Each structure stands twice: as structure tokens, then as C-alpha cells.
């Protein structure tokens, strides 16, 4: 029997401050807020992929345990844009031959690592 179709994907994470989360994801990363559920916010990443942040979900311990990777063809443009907003980034974009990507990192208000990357050979 064939598996039923999956039409969307949402990753939910903890937010300790929904106001700061909303400002960061909607104003800095320019992701559209597609649903405000009072204690949860859901942002559109693509037509079928979403990020949700809720106050009732337990936080992930500090460190590189979660990496939100946003894939784009315009890594350098994103870097320049984020630098102009004053967001702290880990450094300029760089090639990573091991994983065949070009990328850089930053953190959101809850300390989640965000990677802006381009695959050398798109998926």
C-alpha cells in the first residue's frame, strides 16, 4: 500500500519571548507570520514548510543541538542584509568542501543556530 501524501511540514520549537521571536523572524528574516495562536506563532518558510514557536514547548538545552538551515541562492546578499540590521553573525560566508556548501551562521533570540546556506550541487 502506498503511503498517504504529506502536504506540509512544520517544525515547532520553544520560545521564551514570543514578541522577540515575532520581531526577529518577521522583521529580520522577513518570514511571513501565517498563524498567531496566542501562545504559538507559525511562520512560512516556503509554500509547504513552516517554523512554529510556542511558549509551552520545553526549551532545547543550549549548544548546537538544533540548527535551522535556510537554503538560498543568495547567501552573500543575506549576509549583507543581516549585517545591515545589526544581527550578530558568526563570520562571513565561507565554503565548506566537506559538505559541499557555502554558508554562515547566526542565532535567534532564543539562541537557536540559524544557517544560511547554498548547496554547491542543489538537492
C-alpha positions in Angstrom: 0.0 0.0 0.0 1.3 3.5 -0.9 1.9 6.0 1.9 -0.6 8.8 2.1 0.6 12.2 0.8 2.2 14.7 3.2 1.4 18.2 2.1 3.2 20.4 4.6 6.0 20.3 7.2 6.1 22.3 10.5 8.9 22.3 13.0 7.9 23.5 16.4 10.4 24.9 19.0 10.3 26.7 22.3 10.1 30.5 22.5 10.8 32.2 25.8 9.7 35.6 24.3 7.1 35.5 21.5 7.4 39.2 20.9 11.2 39.0 20.3 10.7 35.8 18.2 8.0 37.6 16.1 10.2 40.6 15.5 13.2 38.5 14.6 11.5 36.1 12.2 9.1 38.6 10.6 11.2 41.7 10.5 14.8 40.5 10.3 14.4 37.2 8.4 11.2 38.5 6.6 9.3 35.3 7.0 5.6 35.8 6.9 3.6 35.1 10.1 0.9 32.8 8.8 -0.7 31.9 12.1 -0.8 33.6 15.5 -2.3 31.2 18.0 -1.6 33.4 21.1 0.9 31.0 22.7 2.3 29.8 19.3 3.5 31.6 16.2 3.8 29.9 12.8 6.0 31.4 10.1 6.1 30.4 6.5 9.5 29.4 5.1 8.3 28.0 1.7 4.9 27.2 0.3 4.8 23.9 2.3 7.4 24.3 5.1 6.8 26.2 8.3 8.5 27.1 11.6 6.5 27.3 14.8 7.5 28.7 18.1 5.4 28.1 21.3 5.8 29.1 24.9 4.6 25.8 26.2 7.2 23.6 24.5 10.2 22.7 26.6 13.4 24.5 25.6 16.3 22.7 24.0 19.4 22.9 26.1 22.0 25.4 24.9 24.5 24.4 22.3 24.4 23.3 18.7 21.6 20.8 19.2 19.2 22.4 16.7 20.3 24.1 13.5 17.6 25.8 11.4 19.0 25.8 7.9 17.5 28.2 5.3 18.7 27.4 1.8 19.1 30.2 -0.7 21.0 31.0 -3.9 21.8 34.4 -2.4 24.0 33.7 0.6 26.1 36.9 0.2 23.0 39.1 -0.2 21.5 37.6 3.0 24.8 38.2 4.8 24.9 41.9 3.7 21.3 42.3 4.7 21.7 40.8 8.1 24.8 42.8 8.7 22.9 46.0 7.9 20.3 45.1 10.6 23.0 44.7 13.3 22.4 41.0 13.8 25.5 39.2 15.1 26.7 36.6 12.7 29.5 34.0 13.2 31.6 35.4 10.4 31.4 36.0 6.7 30.1 33.3 4.4 32.5 30.6 3.6 32.8 27.4 1.5 32.7 24.1 3.3 34.2 21.5 1.0 33.3 18.6 3.3 29.6 19.2 2.9 29.8 21.0 -0.4 28.1 24.1 0.8 28.6 27.9 1.1 27.2 29.2 4.4 27.3 31.3 7.5 25.6 31.2 10.9 23.7 33.5 13.3 21.5 33.0 16.4 17.9 33.9 17.0 16.6 35.5 20.3 16.3 32.0 22.0 19.8 31.1 21.0 18.9 28.7 18.1 21.5 28.4 15.5 20.4 29.5 12.0 22.4 28.6 9.0 22.0 30.5 5.7 23.4 28.2 3.0 23.7 27.3 -0.6 24.4 23.8 -1.8 27.3 23.5 -4.3 25.0 20.9 -6.1 21.3 21.7 -5.3 19.2 18.9 -3.9 
